[in-house]
């Protein structure tokens, strides 16, 4: 364990920091017992009503959607941009409010659902604009980014150790993904490939490599723990 004041490493049996004298909390040190606030087995539990919360979010979704509908319809009697506004509002609802319908929402399920909703929204925009950039740019970019994020979320949920390896590998994957983004920009929109993606690649690789180094090197990791208190 470490001193909460100066960060020096302490033995488990020490009651005070030898460097600054701060009293160290240890589970074996007996603490004075205070009078309990509630009888045994009768501790009040916070009550939350998910129906009220979700009803509030539904109202907050329907009000701006109705305003956008009326504003677009009043402009020239046709619905021109209402679909874009409604799609954006639905994306926000799926990402923020939809998981609240469940007691224990599983991010391994909801994160892919968010990326699927984004793809559907982009497909709708591509269709209404009569464009051809969805399959050549939007789908691979959003899909690739989603695969990396979903893999990291799944590993963080089901693998108890190795968070530094997971984040380090994820950052390196994001760096390599930037090369693909620039390549797809060149193919889809004709933007010249000038290798700007090399700079985020280098940054992500250095960041990810640093995290993996901390995961491998125990002494360096403990030094960072003392400095950052985590």
N, C-alpha and C positions, 0 to 999 in steps of 0.2 A: 504494500500500500504506500501511498505518498502523502506528504504533508499538504494540507489544504491551503497553507499560507505561502510557503516558499517552494514547494514542489520536490523537496528532497525525498529520496526513497527511504522508507522506514521498515524496520523489522515488525513482524506481526505482534510481538510482545511489548512494544514500546507504547507508553501512555502519553509521552510528551515528545515533541520534536527536539532532538539534541541541538539543532541549529538555531531555531528561533523560539523554542519553548512553547509552541502552540499545543494545546491539549488535543490529543488524537482520539477520535471515536473508534472504539473497537467493540465488537459484539460480546466479547467476554468480560468487558468492564461493566460492572453492575451500576445501573442508573437508578436514582430514586423514583419510586412508583407514585404516580399521581392518581387522584381519584377519578375513576372512569366517568365520562360524561353520560353514558347510557348503560342500562343493564345489559347483561350478557345476552347475546343472540337477538338483540333488539336495536341494533344500530340502524338508523334511518338510511335508506338508499335513495339517491336522487331519482326522481320520476321524470321521464321524458315521454312526450306523446308524439310518436313519429307521424301520425296522421295530420296533426296540426302543422308540423314543420313542412311536410310535403305539400299540404294544402297551400301554405304560404308561397312555396316555390312555384306551384302551378299557377297561382294568381299572378305572381311576378313574371311568369312566362306569357300568360294570356293577354295581360294588359298591353305591353309593348307590341305584341303580335297584332292585336286588334287595331292599335294606333297606326301601325305600318300599313295594315290592310286598307283602312279608311283613307289614309293619306295618299297611297298609291292609286286607289280607285278614284279619288276625287280629282286627281291631276288631269287625266284625260279619259276616264271611264274604263281604262284597261289596267290589268295587273302586269306591270313591267318589272319592277325590282322587288316586289313583295316576297317572292320565293327565296331570294338571297338573304333577306333579313330574317325570314322565318327559319331558314336552315341554320343560320348562325345562332339564333336563340335556342333551337333544338339541340345544337351541339353543346351549348353551355349547360342545358338541362341534363343531358346525358352524362356529361363529365362531372357535374357538381351534385345535382339533386337525385338522379336515379339511384346511385348506391345507397342513399338514405332510406330507401324502401326496405332494405334488408338489415337484419340485426348485425350480421357480421359479413359485410361485403368483401368478397375475395378479389384483390387487385389483379390476380392472374386471369380472372374472367373479365373484369371491367376495363382494364387497360386495353386489351385487344378490341373490345367493343367500341371504345373511344376512337381507335384508329380506323376501324371499319366504318364508323359514322362519318369520319372525316373524308374517307374515300368516296362514300356515297354522295356527300355534299359536293365534292369536287367533280364527281361524275355528272351530277345535275347541272353544275355551272358549265361544264364542257358541252353538255347536250344543248342547253338553252342558247349558248353562244355559237353553236354549230362550229366548234373548234375540234382540233385533233391532237391536243397535247396531253390528254389524260393517260393513255396507254404508254406513251413514249417518255413522259416526264412525271406526272403526278403519281401514277400508280407505283412505279419503281422507287420514287423518292419517299413517299409516305409509307409504302410497304417495307422498304429497307430500314427506315428509321424506326418503324413500329416493331420489326423483328428484333432489333438490338435492344430497344427499351423493354419489350416483353420478356426477352431472355434474361435481362438483368433483374426484372421484377420477380420472375419465377425462381431464379437462383437465390435471390435475397430472401424469399419466403420459405423455400424448402431446404436450403443449405444453411445449416446453423453457423458455420464458420466460413471464413474466407471472404469477408466483405471487401477487403482491400484488393484481393485478386479480381473479384467481380467488377468493381468500379474501375480498376486499372485496365482490365481487358475491354470493358465497355468504352472507355475513353479512346483506347487505341482503335477499336472498331469504328467509332465515330470519325476519327481522323482519316482512316481509309475510306470511309463513306463519302467524305467531302470530295475526293477525287472522282467518285462516281457521279456526284451531283454536277460538277463542272463538265464532265463528259456528256451527260444527258442534256445540259444546257446548250452545248455545241450542236448536238444532234437535232434537238427539237426546235430550238429558236435561232440557230445559226450564230450564237455568240462565240467568238473565237476562243479557242483553248489557250489561255495565256499562263496557265499553271498557278493561278492565285490560290488554288486549293492546297498547294504545298505548305503554305504558312499555317493554316489551321491544322493540317496533318502533323506538322512538326510540334505545334503546341500541344495537341492532344496526345501524341506519342510520348512527349516528355512528361506530361502530367500523369498519364497512365503508367509509364515506366517508373516514375517516382513512387506511385502507390504500390506497385508490385515489389519494388525494392524494399519499401517499408514492411511489406508482408513477409519478405524473405529474411531481412536483417532484423533480428530481435532487438539488438542493442539500439539501433537507429529508431526503431518503433517506440521503445521505452523512453528514449530521449524526447521524442515528439509528444508522447503522452504526458511527460512531466511538464513540458512547456505549454501544452494546450489543455491540460487537465481533462482528458477524456480516456 
